[in-house]
């Protein structure tokens, strides 16, 4: 019995924007806490991918 596959697709553009904003804030917070070079490199790449202000 296959039940309720919760469709987490962005229904409204607002939720997509909110998710991106939360993701960006989370990445910046993570960088502040754990300043590992690997994490920074990954987060930096993600920032560019999400269009977050970087450099
Ligand atoms: Zn950059």
mmCIF file of the protein (N, C-alpha, C, O) and its ligand, coordinates in Angstrom:
data_MODEL
# 
_entry.id   MODEL 
# 
loop_
_entity.id 
_entity.type 
_entity.pdbx_number_of_molecules 
1 polymer     1 
2 non-polymer 1 
# 
_entity_poly.entity_id                      1 
_entity_poly.type                           'polypeptide(L)' 
_entity_poly.nstd_linkage                   no 
_entity_poly.nstd_monomer                   no 
_entity_poly.pdbx_seq_one_letter_code       
;(UNK)(UNK)(UNK)(UNK)(UNK)(UNK)(UNK)(UNK)(UNK)(UNK)(UNK)(UNK)(UNK)(UNK)(UNK)(UNK)
(UNK)(UNK)(UNK)(UNK)(UNK)(UNK)(UNK)(UNK)(UNK)(UNK)(UNK)(UNK)(UNK)(UNK)(UNK)(UNK)
(UNK)(UNK)(UNK)(UNK)(UNK)(UNK)(UNK)(UNK)(UNK)(UNK)(UNK)(UNK)(UNK)(UNK)(UNK)(UNK)
(UNK)(UNK)(UNK)(UNK)(UNK)(UNK)(UNK)
;
_entity_poly.pdbx_seq_one_letter_code_can   XXXXXXXXXXXXXXXXXXXXXXXXXXXXXXXXXXXXXXXXXXXXXXXXXXXXXXX 
_entity_poly.pdbx_strand_id                 A 
# 
loop_
_entity_poly_seq.entity_id 
_entity_poly_seq.num 
_entity_poly_seq.mon_id 
_entity_poly_seq.hetero 
1 1  UNK n 
1 2  UNK n 
1 3  UNK n 
1 4  UNK n 
1 5  UNK n 
1 6  UNK n 
1 7  UNK n 
1 8  UNK n 
1 9  UNK n 
1 10 UNK n 
1 11 UNK n 
1 12 UNK n 
1 13 UNK n 
1 14 UNK n 
1 15 UNK n 
1 16 UNK n 
1 17 UNK n 
1 18 UNK n 
1 19 UNK n 
1 20 UNK n 
1 21 UNK n 
1 22 UNK n 
1 23 UNK n 
1 24 UNK n 
1 25 UNK n 
1 26 UNK n 
1 27 UNK n 
1 28 UNK n 
1 29 UNK n 
1 30 UNK n 
1 31 UNK n 
1 32 UNK n 
1 33 UNK n 
1 34 UNK n 
1 35 UNK n 
1 36 UNK n 
1 37 UNK n 
1 38 UNK n 
1 39 UNK n 
1 40 UNK n 
1 41 UNK n 
1 42 UNK n 
1 43 UNK n 
1 44 UNK n 
1 45 UNK n 
1 46 UNK n 
1 47 UNK n 
1 48 UNK n 
1 49 UNK n 
1 50 UNK n 
1 51 UNK n 
1 52 UNK n 
1 53 UNK n 
1 54 UNK n 
1 55 UNK n 
# 
loop_
_struct_asym.id 
_struct_asym.entity_id 
A 1 
B 2 
# 
loop_
_chem_comp.id 
_chem_comp.type 
_chem_comp.mon_nstd_flag 
UNK 'L-peptide linking' . 
ZN  non-polymer         . 
# 
_pdbx_entity_nonpoly.entity_id   2 
_pdbx_entity_nonpoly.name        ? 
_pdbx_entity_nonpoly.comp_id     ZN 
# 
_pdbx_nonpoly_scheme.asym_id         B 
_pdbx_nonpoly_scheme.entity_id       2 
_pdbx_nonpoly_scheme.mon_id          ZN 
_pdbx_nonpoly_scheme.ndb_seq_num     1 
_pdbx_nonpoly_scheme.pdb_seq_num     101 
_pdbx_nonpoly_scheme.auth_seq_num    101 
_pdbx_nonpoly_scheme.pdb_mon_id      ZN 
_pdbx_nonpoly_scheme.auth_mon_id     ZN 
_pdbx_nonpoly_scheme.pdb_strand_id   A 
_pdbx_nonpoly_scheme.pdb_ins_code    . 
# 
loop_
_atom_site.group_PDB 
_atom_site.id 
_atom_site.type_symbol 
_atom_site.label_atom_id 
_atom_site.label_alt_id 
_atom_site.label_comp_id 
_atom_site.label_asym_id 
_atom_site.label_entity_id 
_atom_site.label_seq_id 
_atom_site.pdbx_PDB_ins_code 
_atom_site.Cartn_x 
_atom_site.Cartn_y 
_atom_site.Cartn_z 
_atom_site.occupancy 
_atom_site.B_iso_or_equiv 
_atom_site.pdbx_formal_charge 
_atom_site.auth_seq_id 
_atom_site.auth_comp_id 
_atom_site.auth_asym_id 
_atom_site.auth_atom_id 
_atom_site.pdbx_PDB_model_num 
ATOM   1   N  N  . UNK A 1 1  ? 0.851  -1.204 0.000  1.00 0.00 ? 1   UNK A N  1 
ATOM   2   C  CA . UNK A 1 1  ? 0.000  0.000  0.000  1.00 0.00 ? 1   UNK A CA 1 
ATOM   3   C  C  . UNK A 1 1  ? 0.880  1.245  0.000  1.00 0.00 ? 1   UNK A C  1 
ATOM   4   O  O  . UNK A 1 1  ? 1.443  1.624  1.027  1.00 0.00 ? 1   UNK A O  1 
ATOM   5   N  N  . UNK A 1 2  ? 0.986  1.856  -1.136 1.00 0.00 ? 2   UNK A N  1 
ATOM   6   C  CA . UNK A 1 2  ? 1.793  3.073  -1.240 1.00 0.00 ? 2   UNK A CA 1 
ATOM   7   C  C  . UNK A 1 2  ? 0.964  4.289  -0.868 1.00 0.00 ? 2   UNK A C  1 
ATOM   8   O  O  . UNK A 1 2  ? -0.017 4.620  -1.534 1.00 0.00 ? 2   UNK A O  1 
ATOM   9   N  N  . UNK A 1 3  ? 1.370  4.940  0.193  1.00 0.00 ? 3   UNK A N  1 
ATOM   10  C  CA . UNK A 1 3  ? 0.598  6.079  0.691  1.00 0.00 ? 3   UNK A CA 1 
ATOM   11  C  C  . UNK A 1 3  ? 1.391  7.386  0.651  1.00 0.00 ? 3   UNK A C  1 
ATOM   12  O  O  . UNK A 1 3  ? 2.610  7.399  0.821  1.00 0.00 ? 3   UNK A O  1 
ATOM   13  N  N  . UNK A 1 4  ? 0.698  8.438  0.430  1.00 0.00 ? 4   UNK A N  1 
ATOM   14  C  CA . UNK A 1 4  ? 1.125  9.826  0.590  1.00 0.00 ? 4   UNK A CA 1 
ATOM   15  C  C  . UNK A 1 4  ? 2.595  10.105 0.297  1.00 0.00 ? 4   UNK A C  1 
ATOM   16  O  O  . UNK A 1 4  ? 3.397  10.249 1.220  1.00 0.00 ? 4   UNK A O  1 
ATOM   17  N  N  . UNK A 1 5  ? 2.945  10.181 -0.961 1.00 0.00 ? 5   UNK A N  1 
ATOM   18  C  CA . UNK A 1 5  ? 4.276  10.682 -1.310 1.00 0.00 ? 5   UNK A CA 1 
ATOM   19  C  C  . UNK A 1 5  ? 4.191  12.196 -1.301 1.00 0.00 ? 5   UNK A C  1 
ATOM   20  O  O  . UNK A 1 5  ? 3.720  12.819 -2.252 1.00 0.00 ? 5   UNK A O  1 
ATOM   21  N  N  . UNK A 1 6  ? 4.658  12.772 -0.205 1.00 0.00 ? 6   UNK A N  1 
ATOM   22  C  CA . UNK A 1 6  ? 4.531  14.219 -0.007 1.00 0.00 ? 6   UNK A CA 1 
ATOM   23  C  C  . UNK A 1 6  ? 5.266  14.981 -1.101 1.00 0.00 ? 6   UNK A C  1 
ATOM   24  O  O  . UNK A 1 6  ? 6.496  15.006 -1.142 1.00 0.00 ? 6   UNK A O  1 
ATOM   25  N  N  . UNK A 1 7  ? 4.510  15.585 -1.961 1.00 0.00 ? 7   UNK A N  1 
ATOM   26  C  CA . UNK A 1 7  ? 5.085  16.365 -3.055 1.00 0.00 ? 7   UNK A CA 1 
ATOM   27  C  C  . UNK A 1 7  ? 5.603  17.697 -2.518 1.00 0.00 ? 7   UNK A C  1 
ATOM   28  O  O  . UNK A 1 7  ? 4.836  18.605 -2.198 1.00 0.00 ? 7   UNK A O  1 
ATOM   29  N  N  . UNK A 1 8  ? 6.940  17.782 -2.431 1.00 0.00 ? 8   UNK A N  1 
ATOM   30  C  CA . UNK A 1 8  ? 7.542  19.000 -1.894 1.00 0.00 ? 8   UNK A CA 1 
ATOM   31  C  C  . UNK A 1 8  ? 7.976  19.951 -3.010 1.00 0.00 ? 8   UNK A C  1 
ATOM   32  O  O  . UNK A 1 8  ? 8.963  20.675 -2.879 1.00 0.00 ? 8   UNK A O  1 
ATOM   33  N  N  . UNK A 1 9  ? 7.240  19.936 -4.078 1.00 0.00 ? 9   UNK A N  1 
ATOM   34  C  CA . UNK A 1 9  ? 7.545  20.841 -5.176 1.00 0.00 ? 9   UNK A CA 1 
ATOM   35  C  C  . UNK A 1 9  ? 7.102  22.255 -4.818 1.00 0.00 ? 9   UNK A C  1 
ATOM   36  O  O  . UNK A 1 9  ? 6.062  22.449 -4.188 1.00 0.00 ? 9   UNK A O  1 
ATOM   37  N  N  . UNK A 1 10 ? 7.892  23.229 -5.222 1.00 0.00 ? 10  UNK A N  1 
ATOM   38  C  CA . UNK A 1 10 ? 7.574  24.620 -4.916 1.00 0.00 ? 10  UNK A CA 1 
ATOM   39  C  C  . UNK A 1 10 ? 6.290  25.038 -5.622 1.00 0.00 ? 10  UNK A C  1 
ATOM   40  O  O  . UNK A 1 10 ? 6.274  25.267 -6.832 1.00 0.00 ? 10  UNK A O  1 
ATOM   41  N  N  . UNK A 1 11 ? 5.217  25.133 -4.845 1.00 0.00 ? 11  UNK A N  1 
ATOM   42  C  CA . UNK A 1 11 ? 3.927  25.488 -5.412 1.00 0.00 ? 11  UNK A CA 1 
ATOM   43  C  C  . UNK A 1 11 ? 3.915  26.953 -5.842 1.00 0.00 ? 11  UNK A C  1 
ATOM   44  O  O  . UNK A 1 11 ? 3.493  27.283 -6.950 1.00 0.00 ? 11  UNK A O  1 
ATOM   45  N  N  . UNK A 1 12 ? 4.381  27.822 -4.954 1.00 0.00 ? 12  UNK A N  1 
ATOM   46  C  CA . UNK A 1 12 ? 4.394  29.245 -5.264 1.00 0.00 ? 12  UNK A CA 1 
ATOM   47  C  C  . UNK A 1 12 ? 5.829  29.744 -5.390 1.00 0.00 ? 12  UNK A C  1 
ATOM   48  O  O  . UNK A 1 12 ? 6.729  29.196 -4.753 1.00 0.00 ? 12  UNK A O  1 
ATOM   49  N  N  . UNK A 1 13 ? 6.056  30.765 -6.195 1.00 0.00 ? 13  UNK A N  1 
ATOM   50  C  CA . UNK A 1 13 ? 7.401  31.328 -6.325 1.00 0.00 ? 13  UNK A CA 1 
ATOM   51  C  C  . UNK A 1 13 ? 7.921  31.896 -5.006 1.00 0.00 ? 13  UNK A C  1 
ATOM   52  O  O  . UNK A 1 13 ? 9.130  31.983 -4.794 1.00 0.00 ? 13  UNK A O  1 
ATOM   53  N  N  . UNK A 1 14 ? 7.006  32.277 -4.132 1.00 0.00 ? 14  UNK A N  1 
ATOM   54  C  CA . UNK A 1 14 ? 7.393  32.849 -2.841 1.00 0.00 ? 14  UNK A CA 1 
ATOM   55  C  C  . UNK A 1 14 ? 8.139  31.820 -2.007 1.00 0.00 ? 14  UNK A C  1 
ATOM   56  O  O  . UNK A 1 14 ? 9.155  32.133 -1.387 1.00 0.00 ? 14  UNK A O  1 
ATOM   57  N  N  . UNK A 1 15 ? 7.631  30.584 -1.991 1.00 0.00 ? 15  UNK A N  1 
ATOM   58  C  CA . UNK A 1 15 ? 8.280  29.537 -1.205 1.00 0.00 ? 15  UNK A CA 1 
ATOM   59  C  C  . UNK A 1 15 ? 9.670  29.248 -1.738 1.00 0.00 ? 15  UNK A C  1 
ATOM   60  O  O  . UNK A 1 15 ? 10.585 28.942 -0.973 1.00 0.00 ? 15  UNK A O  1 
ATOM   61  N  N  . UNK A 1 16 ? 9.828  29.347 -3.055 1.00 0.00 ? 16  UNK A N  1 
ATOM   62  C  CA . UNK A 1 16 ? 11.139 29.120 -3.667 1.00 0.00 ? 16  UNK A CA 1 
ATOM   63  C  C  . UNK A 1 16 ? 12.114 30.207 -3.250 1.00 0.00 ? 16  UNK A C  1 
ATOM   64  O  O  . UNK A 1 16 ? 13.278 29.929 -2.959 1.00 0.00 ? 16  UNK A O  1 
ATOM   65  N  N  . UNK A 1 17 ? 11.642 31.435 -3.222 1.00 0.00 ? 17  UNK A N  1 
ATOM   66  C  CA . UNK A 1 17 ? 12.480 32.571 -2.813 1.00 0.00 ? 17  UNK A CA 1 
ATOM   67  C  C  . UNK A 1 17 ? 12.857 32.446 -1.343 1.00 0.00 ? 17  UNK A C  1 
ATOM   68  O  O  . UNK A 1 17 ? 14.005 32.674 -0.962 1.00 0.00 ? 17  UNK A O  1 
ATOM   69  N  N  . UNK A 1 18 ? 11.879 32.082 -0.527 1.00 0.00 ? 18  UNK A N  1 
ATOM   70  C  CA . UNK A 1 18 ? 12.124 31.909 0.907  1.00 0.00 ? 18  UNK A CA 1 
ATOM   71  C  C  . UNK A 1 18 ? 13.146 30.807 1.149  1.00 0.00 ? 18  UNK A C  1 
ATOM   72  O  O  . UNK A 1 18 ? 14.040 30.952 1.984  1.00 0.00 ? 18  UNK A O  1 
ATOM   73  N  N  . UNK A 1 19 ? 13.012 29.710 0.420  1.00 0.00 ? 19  UNK A N  1 
ATOM   74  C  CA . UNK A 1 19 ? 13.943 28.590 0.552  1.00 0.00 ? 19  UNK A CA 1 
ATOM   75  C  C  . UNK A 1 19 ? 15.355 29.011 0.183  1.00 0.00 ? 19  UNK A C  1 
ATOM   76  O  O  . UNK A 1 19 ? 16.313 28.658 0.870  1.00 0.00 ? 19  UNK A O  1 
ATOM   77  N  N  . UNK A 1 20 ? 15.485 29.762 -0.899 1.00 0.00 ? 20  UNK A N  1 
ATOM   78  C  CA . UNK A 1 20 ? 16.800 30.232 -1.344 1.00 0.00 ? 20  UNK A CA 1 
ATOM   79  C  C  . UNK A 1 20 ? 17.406 31.179 -0.315 1.00 0.00 ? 20  UNK A C  1 
ATOM   80  O  O  . UNK A 1 20 ? 18.602 31.120 -0.031 1.00 0.00 ? 20  UNK A O  1 
ATOM   81  N  N  . UNK A 1 21 ? 16.576 32.047 0.237  1.00 0.00 ? 21  UNK A N  1 
ATOM   82  C  CA . UNK A 1 21 ? 17.050 32.995 1.240  1.00 0.00 ? 21  UNK A CA 1 
ATOM   83  C  C  . UNK A 1 21 ? 17.517 32.262 2.490  1.00 0.00 ? 21  UNK A C  1 
ATOM   84  O  O  . UNK A 1 21 ? 18.558 32.586 3.062  1.00 0.00 ? 21  UNK A O  1 
ATOM   85  N  N  . UNK A 1 22 ? 16.729 31.264 2.909  1.00 0.00 ? 22  UNK A N  1 
ATOM   86  C  CA . UNK A 1 22 ? 17.085 30.476 4.087  1.00 0.00 ? 22  UNK A CA 1 
ATOM   87  C  C  . UNK A 1 22 ? 18.368 29.693 3.848  1.00 0.00 ? 22  UNK A C  1 
ATOM   88  O  O  . UNK A 1 22 ? 19.207 29.564 4.740  1.00 0.00 ? 22  UNK A O  1 
ATOM   89  N  N  . UNK A 1 23 ? 18.510 29.171 2.633  1.00 0.00 ? 23  UNK A N  1 
ATOM   90  C  CA . UNK A 1 23 ? 19.703 28.412 2.277  1.00 0.00 ? 23  UNK A CA 1 
ATOM   91  C  C  . UNK A 1 23 ? 20.942 29.303 2.340  1.00 0.00 ? 23  UNK A C  1 
ATOM   92  O  O  . UNK A 1 23 ? 21.977 28.905 2.874  1.00 0.00 ? 23  UNK A O  1 
ATOM   93  N  N  . UNK A 1 24 ? 20.826 30.501 1.796  1.00 0.00 ? 24  UNK A N  1 
ATOM   94  C  CA . UNK A 1 24 ? 21.941 31.438 1.795  1.00 0.00 ? 24  UNK A CA 1 
ATOM   95  C  C  . UNK A 1 24 ? 22.325 31.844 3.201  1.00 0.00 ? 24  UNK A C  1 
ATOM   96  O  O  . UNK A 1 24 ? 23.507 31.898 3.537  1.00 0.00 ? 24  UNK A O  1 
ATOM   97  N  N  . UNK A 1 25 ? 21.313 32.135 4.035  1.00 0.00 ? 25  UNK A N  1 
ATOM   98  C  CA . UNK A 1 25 ? 21.569 32.523 5.415  1.00 0.00 ? 25  UNK A CA 1 
ATOM   99  C  C  . UNK A 1 25 ? 22.211 31.375 6.187  1.00 0.00 ? 25  UNK A C  1 
ATOM   100 O  O  . UNK A 1 25 ? 23.115 31.584 6.997  1.00 0.00 ? 25  UNK A O  1 
ATOM   101 N  N  . UNK A 1 26 ? 21.737 30.177 5.928  1.00 0.00 ? 26  UNK A N  1 
ATOM   102 C  CA . UNK A 1 26 ? 22.277 28.996 6.595  1.00 0.00 ? 26  UNK A CA 1 
ATOM   103 C  C  . UNK A 1 26 ? 23.731 28.770 6.225  1.00 0.00 ? 26  UNK A C  1 
ATOM   104 O  O  . UNK A 1 26 ? 24.544 28.400 7.072  1.00 0.00 ? 26  UNK A O  1 
ATOM   105 N  N  . UNK A 1 27 ? 24.055 28.992 4.968  1.00 0.00 ? 27  UNK A N  1 
ATOM   106 C  CA . UNK A 1 27 ? 25.433 28.792 4.510  1.00 0.00 ? 27  UNK A CA 1 
ATOM   107 C  C  . UNK A 1 27 ? 26.365 29.810 5.155  1.00 0.00 ? 27  UNK A C  1 
ATOM   108 O  O  . UNK A 1 27 ? 27.467 29.464 5.579  1.00 0.00 ? 27  UNK A O  1 
ATOM   109 N  N  . UNK A 1 28 ? 25.933 31.044 5.229  1.00 0.00 ? 28  UNK A N  1 
ATOM   110 C  CA . UNK A 1 28 ? 26.746 32.101 5.847  1.00 0.00 ? 28  UNK A CA 1 
ATOM   111 C  C  . UNK A 1 28 ? 26.950 31.790 7.330  1.00 0.00 ? 28  UNK A C  1 
ATOM   112 O  O  . UNK A 1 28 ? 28.043 31.974 7.864  1.00 0.00 ? 28  UNK A O  1 
ATOM   113 N  N  . UNK A 1 29 ? 25.888 31.318 7.991  1.00 0.00 ? 29  UNK A N  1 
ATOM   114 C  CA . UNK A 1 29 ? 25.971 30.966 9.408  1.00 0.00 ? 29  UNK A CA 1 
ATOM   115 C  C  . UNK A 1 29 ? 26.922 29.802 9.615  1.00 0.00 ? 29  UNK A C  1 
ATOM   116 O  O  . UNK A 1 29 ? 27.726 29.805 10.547 1.00 0.00 ? 29  UNK A O  1 
ATOM   117 N  N  . UNK A 1 30 ? 26.827 28.810 8.744  1.00 0.00 ? 30  UNK A N  1 
ATOM   118 C  CA . UNK A 1 30 ? 27.704 27.642 8.827  1.00 0.00 ? 30  UNK A CA 1 
ATOM   119 C  C  . UNK A 1 30 ? 29.159 28.051 8.651  1.00 0.00 ? 30  UNK A C  1 
ATOM   120 O  O  . UNK A 1 30 ? 30.043 27.535 9.335  1.00 0.00 ? 30  UNK A O  1 
ATOM   121 N  N  . UNK A 1 31 ? 29.404 28.975 7.736  1.00 0.00 ? 31  UNK A N  1 
ATOM   122 C  CA . UNK A 1 31 ? 30.768 29.450 7.492  1.00 0.00 ? 31  UNK A CA 1 
ATOM   123 C  C  . UNK A 1 31 ? 31.306 30.175 8.721  1.00 0.00 ? 31  UNK A C  1 
ATOM   124 O  O  . UNK A 1 31 ? 32.493 30.075 9.034  1.00 0.00 ? 31  UNK A O  1 
ATOM   125 N  N  . UNK A 1 32 ? 30.445 30.895 9.409  1.00 0.00 ? 32  UNK A N  1 
ATOM   126 C  CA . UNK A 1 32 ? 30.862 31.623 10.608 1.00 0.00 ? 32  UNK A CA 1 
ATOM   127 C  C  . UNK A 1 32 ? 31.219 30.680 11.737 1.00 0.00 ? 32  UNK A C  1 
ATOM   128 O  O  . UNK A 1 32 ? 32.142 30.954 12.504 1.00 0.00 ? 32  UNK A O  1 
ATOM   129 N  N  . UNK A 1 33 ? 30.503 29.573 11.853 1.00 0.00 ? 33  UNK A N  1 
ATOM   130 C  CA . UNK A 1 33 ? 30.740 28.618 12.933 1.00 0.00 ? 33  UNK A CA 1 
ATOM   131 C  C  . UNK A 1 33 ? 31.930 27.722 12.601 1.00 0.00 ? 33  UNK A C  1 
ATOM   132 O  O  . UNK A 1 33 ? 32.928 27.700 13.321 1.00 0.00 ? 33  UNK A O  1 
ATOM   133 N  N  . UNK A 1 34 ? 31.808 26.996 11.514 1.00 0.00 ? 34  UNK A N  1 
ATOM   134 C  CA . UNK A 1 34 ? 32.870 26.066 11.123 1.00 0.00 ? 34  UNK A CA 1 
ATOM   135 C  C  . UNK A 1 34 ? 33.641 26.627 9.948  1.00 0.00 ? 34  UNK A C  1 
ATOM   136 O  O  . UNK A 1 34 ? 33.180 26.546 8.810  1.00 0.00 ? 34  UNK A O  1 
ATOM   137 N  N  . UNK A 1 35 ? 34.808 27.193 10.206 1.00 0.00 ? 35  UNK A N  1 
ATOM   138 C  CA . UNK A 1 35 ? 35.581 27.827 9.143  1.00 0.00 ? 35  UNK A CA 1 
ATOM   139 C  C  . UNK A 1 35 ? 36.600 26.854 8.550  1.00 0.00 ? 35  UNK A C  1 
ATOM   140 O  O  . UNK A 1 35 ? 37.800 27.125 8.536  1.00 0.00 ? 35  UNK A O  1 
ATOM   141 N  N  . UNK A 1 36 ? 36.114 25.753 8.077  1.00 0.00 ? 36  UNK A N  1 
ATOM   142 C  CA . UNK A 1 36 ? 36.997 24.800 7.410  1.00 0.00 ? 36  UNK A CA 1 
ATOM   143 C  C  . UNK A 1 36 ? 37.129 25.186 5.941  1.00 0.00 ? 36  UNK A C  1 
ATOM   144 O  O  . UNK A 1 36 ? 36.176 25.673 5.333  1.00 0.00 ? 36  UNK A O  1 
ATOM   145 N  N  . UNK A 1 37 ? 38.285 24.973 5.387  1.00 0.00 ? 37  UNK A N  1 
ATOM   146 C  CA . UNK A 1 37 ? 38.552 25.378 4.006  1.00 0.00 ? 37  UNK A CA 1 
ATOM   147 C  C  . UNK A 1 37 ? 37.653 24.624 3.027  1.00 0.00 ? 37  UNK A C  1 
ATOM   148 O  O  . UNK A 1 37 ? 37.181 25.182 2.036  1.00 0.00 ? 37  UNK A O  1 
ATOM   149 N  N  . UNK A 1 38 ? 37.433 23.372 3.322  1.00 0.00 ? 38  UNK A N  1 
ATOM   150 C  CA . UNK A 1 38 ? 36.599 22.552 2.443  1.00 0.00 ? 38  UNK A CA 1 
ATOM   151 C  C  . UNK A 1 38 ? 35.170 23.053 2.451  1.00 0.00 ? 38  UNK A C  1 
ATOM   152 O  O  . UNK A 1 38 ? 34.534 23.172 1.404  1.00 0.00 ? 38  UNK A O  1 
ATOM   153 N  N  . UNK A 1 39 ? 34.672 23.344 3.637  1.00 0.00 ? 39  UNK A N  1 
ATOM   154 C  CA . UNK A 1 39 ? 33.303 23.837 3.771  1.00 0.00 ? 39  UNK A CA 1 
ATOM   155 C  C  . UNK A 1 39 ? 33.164 25.182 3.086  1.00 0.00 ? 39  UNK A C  1 
ATOM   156 O  O  . UNK A 1 39 ? 32.167 25.454 2.417  1.00 0.00 ? 39  UNK A O  1 
ATOM   157 N  N  . UNK A 1 40 ? 34.181 26.024 3.261  1.00 0.00 ? 40  UNK A N  1 
ATOM   158 C  CA . UNK A 1 40 ? 34.167 27.342 2.643  1.00 0.00 ? 40  UNK A CA 1 
ATOM   159 C  C  . UNK A 1 40 ? 34.117 27.225 1.120  1.00 0.00 ? 40  UNK A C  1 
ATOM   160 O  O  . UNK A 1 40 ? 33.386 27.949 0.444  1.00 0.00 ? 40  UNK A O  1 
ATOM   161 N  N  . UNK A 1 41 ? 34.913 26.296 0.605  1.00 0.00 ? 41  UNK A N  1 
ATOM   162 C  CA . UNK A 1 41 ? 34.962 26.112 -0.833 1.00 0.00 ? 41  UNK A CA 1 
ATOM   163 C  C  . UNK A 1 41 ? 33.612 25.644 -1.361 1.00 0.00 ? 41  UNK A C  1 
ATOM   164 O  O  . UNK A 1 41 ? 33.137 26.128 -2.388 1.00 0.00 ? 41  UNK A O  1 
ATOM   165 N  N  . UNK A 1 42 ? 32.999 24.702 -0.652 1.00 0.00 ? 42  UNK A N  1 
ATOM   166 C  CA . UNK A 1 42 ? 31.706 24.176 -1.063 1.00 0.00 ? 42  UNK A CA 1 
ATOM   167 C  C  . UNK A 1 42 ? 30.631 25.250 -0.954 1.00 0.00 ? 42  UNK A C  1 
ATOM   168 O  O  . UNK A 1 42 ? 29.809 25.412 -1.856 1.00 0.00 ? 42  UNK A O  1 
ATOM   169 N  N  . UNK A 1 43 ? 30.644 25.977 0.148  1.00 0.00 ? 43  UNK A N  1 
ATOM   170 C  CA . UNK A 1 43 ? 29.655 27.026 0.369  1.00 0.00 ? 43  UNK A CA 1 
ATOM   171 C  C  . UNK A 1 43 ? 29.825 28.153 -0.636 1.00 0.00 ? 43  UNK A C  1 
ATOM   172 O  O  . UNK A 1 43 ? 28.849 28.738 -1.107 1.00 0.00 ? 43  UNK A O  1 
ATOM   173 N  N  . UNK A 1 44 ? 31.075 28.449 -0.958 1.00 0.00 ? 44  UNK A N  1 
ATOM   174 C  CA . UNK A 1 44 ? 31.368 29.498 -1.926 1.00 0.00 ? 44  UNK A CA 1 
ATOM   175 C  C  . UNK A 1 44 ? 30.775 29.138 -3.284 1.00 0.00 ? 44  UNK A C  1 
ATOM   176 O  O  . UNK A 1 44 ? 30.188 29.972 -3.973 1.00 0.00 ? 44  UNK A O  1 
ATOM   177 N  N  . UNK A 1 45 ? 30.948 27.866 -3.643 1.00 0.00 ? 45  UNK A N  1 
ATOM   178 C  CA . UNK A 1 45 ? 30.402 27.393 -4.907 1.00 0.00 ? 45  UNK A CA 1 
ATOM   179 C  C  . UNK A 1 45 ? 28.878 27.481 -4.885 1.00 0.00 ? 45  UNK A C  1 
ATOM   180 O  O  . UNK A 1 45 ? 28.250 27.862 -5.873 1.00 0.00 ? 45  UNK A O  1 
ATOM   181 N  N  . UNK A 1 46 ? 28.301 27.123 -3.751 1.00 0.00 ? 46  UNK A N  1 
ATOM   182 C  CA . UNK A 1 46 ? 26.854 27.159 -3.599 1.00 0.00 ? 46  UNK A CA 1 
ATOM   183 C  C  . UNK A 1 46 ? 26.333 28.583 -3.656 1.00 0.00 ? 46  UNK A C  1 
ATOM   184 O  O  . UNK A 1 46 ? 25.260 28.836 -4.203 1.00 0.00 ? 46  UNK A O  1 
ATOM   185 N  N  . UNK A 1 47 ? 27.088 29.509 -3.096 1.00 0.00 ? 47  UNK A N  1 
ATOM   186 C  CA . UNK A 1 47 ? 26.666 30.915 -3.103 1.00 0.00 ? 47  UNK A CA 1 
ATOM   187 C  C  . UNK A 1 47 ? 26.549 31.432 -4.529 1.00 0.00 ? 47  UNK A C  1 
ATOM   188 O  O  . UNK A 1 47 ? 25.606 32.146 -4.869 1.00 0.00 ? 47  UNK A O  1 
ATOM   189 N  N  . UNK A 1 48 ? 27.509 31.064 -5.350 1.00 0.00 ? 48  UNK A N  1 
ATOM   190 C  CA . UNK A 1 48 ? 27.455 31.489 -6.744 1.00 0.00 ? 48  UNK A CA 1 
ATOM   191 C  C  . UNK A 1 48 ? 26.299 30.828 -7.464 1.00 0.00 ? 48  UNK A C  1 
ATOM   192 O  O  . UNK A 1 48 ? 25.646 31.434 -8.313 1.00 0.00 ? 48  UNK A O  1 
ATOM   193 N  N  . UNK A 1 49 ? 26.052 29.555 -7.106 1.00 0.00 ? 49  UNK A N  1 
ATOM   194 C  CA . UNK A 1 49 ? 24.986 28.802 -7.750 1.00 0.00 ? 49  UNK A CA 1 
ATOM   195 C  C  . UNK A 1 49 ? 23.623 29.392 -7.399 1.00 0.00 ? 49  UNK A C  1 
ATOM   196 O  O  . UNK A 1 49 ? 22.716 29.436 -8.230 1.00 0.00 ? 49  UNK A O  1 
ATOM   197 N  N  . UNK A 1 50 ? 23.497 29.845 -6.145 1.00 0.00 ? 50  UNK A N  1 
ATOM   198 C  CA . UNK A 1 50 ? 22.211 30.397 -5.706 1.00 0.00 ? 50  UNK A CA 1 
ATOM   199 C  C  . UNK A 1 50 ? 22.104 31.885 -6.007 1.00 0.00 ? 50  UNK A C  1 
ATOM   200 O  O  . UNK A 1 50 ? 21.058 32.492 -5.780 1.00 0.00 ? 50  UNK A O  1 
ATOM   201 N  N  . UNK A 1 51 ? 23.190 32.477 -6.522 1.00 0.00 ? 51  UNK A N  1 
ATOM   202 C  CA . UNK A 1 51 ? 23.159 33.891 -6.871 1.00 0.00 ? 51  UNK A CA 1 
ATOM   203 C  C  . UNK A 1 51 ? 23.278 34.804 -5.678 1.00 0.00 ? 51  UNK A C  1 
ATOM   204 O  O  . UNK A 1 51 ? 22.855 35.959 -5.701 1.00 0.00 ? 51  UNK A O  1 
ATOM   205 N  N  . UNK A 1 52 ? 23.889 34.234 -4.593 1.00 0.00 ? 52  UNK A N  1 
ATOM   206 C  CA . UNK A 1 52 ? 24.072 35.025 -3.374 1.00 0.00 ? 52  UNK A CA 1 
ATOM   207 C  C  . UNK A 1 52 ? 25.238 35.990 -3.556 1.00 0.00 ? 52  UNK A C  1 
ATOM   208 O  O  . UNK A 1 52 ? 26.236 35.657 -4.194 1.00 0.00 ? 52  UNK A O  1 
ATOM   209 N  N  . UNK A 1 53 ? 25.106 37.187 -2.990 1.00 0.00 ? 53  UNK A N  1 
ATOM   210 C  CA . UNK A 1 53 ? 26.146 38.194 -3.110 1.00 0.00 ? 53  UNK A CA 1 
ATOM   211 C  C  . UNK A 1 53 ? 27.450 37.674 -2.511 1.00 0.00 ? 53  UNK A C  1 
ATOM   212 O  O  . UNK A 1 53 ? 27.490 37.259 -1.353 1.00 0.00 ? 53  UNK A O  1 
ATOM   213 N  N  . UNK A 1 54 ? 28.508 37.702 -3.307 1.00 0.00 ? 54  UNK A N  1 
ATOM   214 C  CA . UNK A 1 54 ? 29.767 37.116 -2.838 1.00 0.00 ? 54  UNK A CA 1 
ATOM   215 C  C  . UNK A 1 54 ? 30.923 38.083 -3.079 1.00 0.00 ? 54  UNK A C  1 
ATOM   216 O  O  . UNK A 1 54 ? 31.413 38.705 -2.137 1.00 0.00 ? 54  UNK A O  1 
ATOM   217 N  N  . UNK A 1 55 ? 31.368 38.217 -4.341 1.00 0.00 ? 55  UNK A N  1 
ATOM   218 C  CA . UNK A 1 55 ? 32.481 39.091 -4.647 1.00 0.00 ? 55  UNK A CA 1 
ATOM   219 C  C  . UNK A 1 55 ? 32.419 39.632 -6.067 1.00 0.00 ? 55  UNK A C  1 
ATOM   220 O  O  . UNK A 1 55 ? 33.297 40.391 -6.477 1.00 0.00 ? 55  UNK A O  1 
HETATM 221 ZN ZN . ZN  B 2 .  ? 32.592 34.015 -4.911 1.00 0.00 ? 101 ZN  A ZN 1 
# 
